[in-house]
């Protein structure tokens, strides 16, 4: 499953203060798939989604 289709990512984005969102942010710190997804977005010029990754409260 790609990050773009991931149900956990979508839920974490909708409810950024939830426990699931905190687990998602922790997961993105070491997930090689997330790094590939971010590189793909950067190559397409879309940048990093704001509600993802280690940015908020991690």
C-alpha positions as CSV (number, residue, x, y, z in Angstrom):
1,X,0.0,0.0,0.0
2,X,1.3,3.4,-0.9
3,X,1.3,6.3,1.5
4,X,-1.1,8.2,-0.8
5,X,-3.7,5.4,-0.3
6,X,-3.0,4.7,3.3
7,X,-6.1,4.9,5.6
8,X,-4.0,5.6,8.7
9,X,-2.4,8.6,6.9
10,X,-5.8,9.9,5.9
11,X,-7.2,9.6,9.4
12,X,-4.1,11.2,11.0
13,X,-4.5,14.1,8.6
14,X,-8.1,14.6,9.4
15,X,-7.5,14.4,13.2
16,X,-4.0,15.7,13.8
17,X,-4.3,15.7,17.6
18,X,-5.4,12.1,17.9
19,X,-3.4,9.2,19.2
20,X,-3.3,7.7,15.7
21,X,-1.8,10.9,14.3
22,X,0.9,10.8,16.9
23,X,1.7,7.2,16.0
24,X,1.7,8.1,12.4
25,X,4.2,10.9,12.9
26,X,6.4,8.5,14.9
27,X,6.2,6.0,12.1
28,X,7.2,8.5,9.4
29,X,10.5,9.1,11.3
30,X,11.8,5.7,10.3
31,X,9.7,4.4,7.5
32,X,11.6,4.0,4.2
33,X,8.4,4.0,2.2
34,X,7.5,7.4,3.6
35,X,10.9,8.8,2.6
36,X,10.4,7.5,-1.0
37,X,6.9,9.0,-1.0
38,X,8.3,12.4,0.1
39,X,11.1,12.2,-2.5
40,X,8.5,11.4,-5.2
41,X,6.4,14.4,-4.1
42,X,9.4,16.7,-4.2
43,X,10.3,15.5,-7.6
44,X,6.8,16.3,-8.8
45,X,7.1,19.8,-7.2
46,X,4.3,19.2,-4.7
47,X,6.5,19.4,-1.6
48,X,5.7,17.9,1.8
49,X,2.1,17.7,3.1
50,X,1.9,20.0,6.1
51,X,0.0,17.6,8.4
52,X,2.5,14.7,7.9
53,X,5.8,13.7,9.2
54,X,7.8,15.0,12.2
55,X,6.6,18.6,11.9
56,X,3.9,18.9,14.5
57,X,4.4,18.0,18.2
58,X,6.8,15.0,17.6
